Amino acid sequence: MDNQTHDVRGLEVIAANLKRRHTGVTSTVVALLPVQARRLRIAALGPGLPADCPRTSWGRLFRQGWSRPAGHAHRIWHARRNNEMLTGWLLRAVLRLPLKLVFTSAAQRDHTRWTKFLISRMDAVIATSPESAAWLRVPHTVNLHGVDTQIYRPAADRAAEWAATGLPGRYGIGVFGRVRAQKGTDRFVDAMLALLPRYSDFTAVIVGLVTPDQRGFEAELRAKAARAGLAERIVFVGERPPAEVPLWLRRVTIAVGPQRWEGFGLVPAEAMASGTPVVATGVGAAVHLIRDAETGYLVDADDMAGLEARMETLMADPARAEAMGRAGREHIVANFSIEREAAGIERVYRRVWGETESGPIT
């Protein structure tokens, strides 16, 4: 498929992305589409999509949406948010478009009554982890996220990549994601206040968006670093374009996931695919992604002392960190590629269509 706006008549699947701001869900849609398009006639619908993303438009949907895709009685509408479930249900129930509805759930909490109602209208549900599956009360398929191991890849020369940033020291240690308490950004800064004075070759980077409601939180963290004389070694990089994040993941020597809680959390997989070991709390999908003491370290969600100690283990021995990073890359390539994720989603689609799979999906 080329990257023009596609006729709905030719599509088997519409991947809804009905949120203007770029979020983790958007990243998932954008990463999966090129892989899915190798085997399916699929396009995204919604705002905020990159120019090279296969897409269709509302105008085409309302002109052509009553057609049936070649080979199928129904077109699949794949939702990942409540508004996308609602939209798909209304398109089918009110406008009578020939749609089958698929929903991917990442939430690890009890759903609201409204969300449960919407989920009950779906034809198939995918859970991104066993933990999110535990909150579902409908039949579902567990299919963990994967990462593009060509985009997230090790640096040819990590030292040169780090030097190119112009930041001090020989090594980087970083936290990735929105700056907020849920993500544990404050935990990371507190650990760095204790560790950086002992490891002069390291600089800490915080890569992620600061939303308006979190500016006070960020200001407090910056002030802590300044009071400790570490303002130049605890660097707030801010939100970076999606294409730049993989560069930072392979520049740093250690990635940290200090979250208090998490829905799924792809950063550990993205970091390991980049050849970077991860020290993380055992929340979200980290427990499924990280092999403790082999590709990084896992600690209990509330074990701040343990988190700091494991960071220090790797800061004290960069060679060990590099070895763990190599093992992490091998683990992700073998078990958590985006091709594996796309194949699992396709199996769900084909069950919804009532098809029998002909051979393995790779």
C-alpha positions in Angstrom: 0.0 0.0 0.0 1.3 3.5 -0.8 0.8 6.4 1.7 -2.0 8.3 -0.1 -5.4 8.6 1.4 -7.0 5.3 0.7 -10.4 4.5 -0.7 -12.5 2.8 2.1 -13.8 0.4 -0.5 -10.4 -1.3 -0.8 -9.8 -1.6 3.0 -10.2 -4.7 5.1 -9.3 -2.9 8.4 -9.6 0.7 9.7 -7.4 1.4 12.6 -9.0 4.3 14.5 -6.8 6.9 16.1 -9.2 9.6 17.4 -7.0 11.7 19.6 -5.1 14.7 18.2 -2.2 14.6 20.8 0.5 12.0 20.1 0.3 9.4 22.8 1.6 5.8 23.4 -1.6 4.5 21.6 -0.7 6.7 18.6 2.8 5.3 18.6 1.4 1.7 18.7 -0.9 2.4 15.7 1.8 4.1 13.7 4.4 1.4 14.4 2.0 -1.5 13.5 0.5 -0.2 10.3 3.4 -0.7 8.0 3.9 -4.2 9.3 0.2 -5.1 9.1 0.0 -3.5 5.6 2.4 -6.2 4.3 -0.5 -8.7 4.6 -3.7 -6.7 5.0 -5.5 -3.9 3.3 -5.4 -1.5 6.3 -5.3 2.3 6.9 -5.6 4.6 9.9 -8.3 7.1 10.5 -7.9 10.2 12.6 -5.8 13.3 13.3 -2.2 13.7 14.3 -0.8 10.9 12.1 2.6 11.2 10.4 2.6 11.9 6.6 3.9 8.5 5.7 1.2 6.6 7.6 -1.4 4.7 5.5 -4.6 6.5 6.1 -8.2 7.1 5.0 -10.5 10.0 5.7 -14.0 10.7 7.2 -15.2 11.9 3.8 -14.2 8.6 2.2 -15.7 6.7 5.1 -19.1 8.4 4.8 -19.1 8.0 1.0 -17.8 4.5 0.7 -18.3 2.9 4.1 -21.4 0.9 3.1 -19.3 -1.1 0.6 -18.1 -4.6 1.7 -14.4 -5.4 1.4 -13.4 -8.0 -1.2 -13.4 -11.4 0.4 -15.2 -10.4 3.6 -18.8 -9.7 4.7 -17.5 -7.0 7.1 -14.8 -4.5 7.5 -12.9 -4.4 10.8 -12.9 -1.2 12.9 -10.0 -1.5 15.4 -10.4 0.7 18.5 -8.0 1.3 21.4 -9.8 4.1 23.2 -13.4 4.6 24.5 -14.2 7.2 21.9 -13.1 4.9 19.2 -15.3 2.0 20.5 -18.3 4.4 20.7 -17.7 5.7 17.2 -17.4 2.2 15.7 -20.5 1.1 17.5 -22.5 4.1 16.3 -21.3 3.7 12.7 -22.6 0.1 12.8 -25.7 0.5 15.0 -27.0 3.8 13.6 -25.5 4.2 10.1 -25.5 0.4 9.4 -22.0 0.3 8.1 -20.9 -3.4 7.7 -18.3 -3.4 10.5 -16.9 -5.8 13.0 -15.5 -4.2 16.1 -12.2 -5.1 17.7 -10.9 -3.4 20.9 -7.4 -3.5 22.4 -7.3 -3.0 26.2 -4.2 -2.1 28.1 -5.7 -0.8 31.3 -4.8 -2.6 34.5 -7.7 -1.5 36.6 -11.4 -2.0 36.9 -13.2 -0.5 34.0 -16.0 2.1 34.5 -19.5 1.0 33.8 -19.5 3.0 30.6 -16.3 1.3 29.4 -17.7 -2.1 30.3 -20.8 -1.4 28.3 -18.7 -0.4 25.2 -16.5 -3.5 25.6 -19.6 -5.6 25.6 -20.5 -4.3 22.2 -17.2 -5.5 20.7 -16.9 -8.6 18.5 -13.4 -9.3 19.8 -11.1 -8.0 22.6 -7.3 -8.1 22.8 -5.5 -7.6 26.1 -2.0 -6.4 26.0 -0.9 -8.3 29.0 -2.2 -11.0 31.5 -2.6 -8.2 34.0 -4.9 -6.2 31.8 -6.7 -9.4 30.8 -7.5 -10.0 34.5 -9.9 -7.0 34.5 -11.9 -8.1 31.5 -15.2 -9.9 31.9 -15.6 -10.9 28.2 -13.8 -13.5 26.1 -10.4 -12.1 25.0 -7.0 -12.9 23.6 -3.7 -11.9 25.3 -1.2 -10.4 22.8 1.7 -8.5 24.2 3.0 -5.5 22.4 6.2 -5.7 20.3 8.7 -3.2 19.1 10.3 -2.5 15.7 13.8 -3.9 16.1 15.0 -2.0 13.1 14.1 1.4 14.5 15.1 0.4 18.0 18.6 -0.9 17.5 22.0 -0.7 19.2 24.4 2.1 18.5 27.3 1.2 16.3 29.4 3.2 18.8 27.6 4.2 22.0 30.4 6.3 23.2 30.4 8.4 20.1 26.6 8.7 20.1 26.8 10.0 23.7 29.6 12.4 22.9 27.5 13.8 20.1 25.0 15.1 22.6 27.5 17.5 24.1 26.5 16.5 27.6 29.1 16.0 30.3 30.6 12.7 31.2 31.2 9.4 29.3 27.9 7.7 30.1 24.2 8.5 30.2 21.5 7.1 32.5 18.0 8.0 31.5 14.3 7.9 32.2 11.8 8.1 29.4 8.2 9.1 29.4 6.0 11.9 30.7 7.3 13.8 33.6 5.0 13.0 36.5 4.7 11.1 39.8 3.0 8.1 38.2 6.1 7.7 36.0 8.4 8.0 39.0 10.4 10.9 37.6 10.9 12.2 41.2 12.2 8.8 42.3 14.8 8.9 39.4 15.9 12.4 40.4 16.2 11.4 44.1 18.4 8.4 43.1 20.5 10.6 40.9 21.1 13.1 43.7 22.5 10.2 45.8 24.5 8.5 43.0 25.9 11.1 40.6 28.3 12.5 43.2 29.9 9.1 43.4 30.0 8.5 39.6 31.4 11.5 37.9 31.4 9.9 34.5 27.6 9.7 34.4 25.0 12.3 33.4 21.3 11.7 33.9 18.7 12.6 31.2 14.9 12.9 31.6 13.3 12.5 28.1 9.6 13.2 28.0 6.7 15.6 27.8 5.8 18.0 30.6 2.1 18.8 30.4 0.9 22.2 31.8 -0.5 20.6 35.0 3.0 19.1 35.7 5.1 22.2 35.3 5.2 22.8 39.1 6.3 19.2 39.6 9.1 19.6 37.1 10.2 22.9 38.6 10.5 21.3 42.0 12.7 18.6 40.5 14.9 21.1 38.8 15.2 23.1 42.0 16.3 19.9 43.8 19.0 19.3 41.3 20.2 22.9 41.4 20.4 22.9 45.2 22.6 19.8 45.0 24.9 21.5 42.5 23.8 18.9 39.8 21.8 21.1 37.4 24.2 20.4 34.6 24.2 16.6 35.2 20.5 16.1 35.6 19.3 17.3 32.3 15.6 17.7 31.3 15.7 17.0 27.6 11.9 17.6 27.2 9.6 16.0 24.7 11.4 14.9 21.6 10.0 14.0 18.1 9.1 10.3 17.9 11.9 9.7 15.4 14.5 11.1 17.9 13.5 8.9 20.9 15.3 5.8 19.6 18.5 7.9 19.4 18.3 8.7 23.1 17.6 5.1 24.0 20.8 3.9 22.4 22.9 6.8 23.6 22.4 6.1 27.3 24.2 3.2 29.0 21.3 2.5 31.4 17.6 3.0 31.1 15.4 3.3 34.3 11.7 2.6 34.7 10.8 3.9 38.2 7.0 3.9 37.6 4.7 3.6 40.6 2.1 2.0 38.2 1.8 1.5 34.5 -0.7 0.3 31.9 1.7 -1.5 29.7 4.9 0.5 29.2 6.9 -0.2 26.1 10.1 1.6 27.2 11.7 -1.5 28.6 11.3 -3.4 25.4 12.4 -0.3 23.3 15.5 0.1 25.5 16.5 -3.6 25.4 16.0 -3.6 21.6 18.4 -0.7 21.6 21.0 -2.8 23.4 20.4 -0.8 26.7 19.8 -2.7 30.0 16.8 -1.6 32.1 16.4 -1.2 35.9 12.6 -1.1 36.5 9.9 -1.5 39.0 7.8 -4.6 38.5 4.7 -2.8 37.2 3.0 -2.9 33.8 4.6 -5.3 31.3 8.1 -4.9 32.8 7.7 -8.3 34.6 7.1 -9.9 31.2 9.8 -8.1 29.3 12.8 -8.0 31.6 14.7 -11.1 32.6 15.9 -10.2 36.1 19.8 -10.1 36.4 20.1 -11.1 32.7 18.7 -8.2 30.6 18.4 -5.8 33.5 16.9 -5.7 37.0 13.4 -5.8 38.5 12.5 -4.5 41.9 9.2 -4.2 43.8 7.2 -1.1 43.0 7.8 0.5 46.4 11.4 -0.6 46.8 13.2 2.7 46.3 16.3 1.5 48.0 16.4 -1.6 45.8 15.9 0.5 42.7 18.8 2.8 43.6 21.1 -0.1 44.5 20.4 -1.8 41.1 21.2 1.4 39.3 24.4 1.6 41.2 25.3 -1.9 40.3 25.4 -1.0 36.6 26.8 2.5 37.1 29.8 0.9 38.9 30.3 -1.6 36.1 29.5 -0.2 32.6 30.9 -3.4 31.0 28.3 -5.4 32.8 25.7 -3.0 31.6 26.8 -3.5 28.0 26.7 -7.3 28.4 23.2 -7.1 29.8 22.2 -4.8 26.9 23.4 -7.4 24.3 21.4 -10.1 26.1 18.3 -7.8 26.1 18.6 -7.1 22.4 18.6 -10.9 21.7 15.6 -11.4 24.0 13.5 -8.8 22.4 14.3 -9.8 18.8 13.4 -13.4 19.7 10.2 -12.8 21.7 8.8 -9.3 21.4 9.2 -8.1 17.8 6.5 -6.0 16.2 6.0 -8.7 13.6 5.0 -11.1 16.3 2.5 -8.6 17.7 1.0 -7.9 14.2 0.7 -11.7 13.6 -1.3 -12.1 16.8 -3.6 -9.2 15.9 -4.2 -10.7 12.4 -5.2 -14.1 14.0 -7.9 -12.2 15.9 -9.1 -10.5 12.7 -9.3 -13.8 10.9 -11.3 -15.4 13.7 -13.7 -12.4 13.6 -14.1 -12.9 9.8 -14.7 -16.6 10.5 -11.8 -17.7 8.4 -9.5 -20.7 8.9 -5.9 -19.7 8.9 -3.9 -21.2 6.0 -0.4 -21.7 7.3 1.6 -19.7 9.9 1.6 -15.9 10.1 5.1 -14.6 10.3 
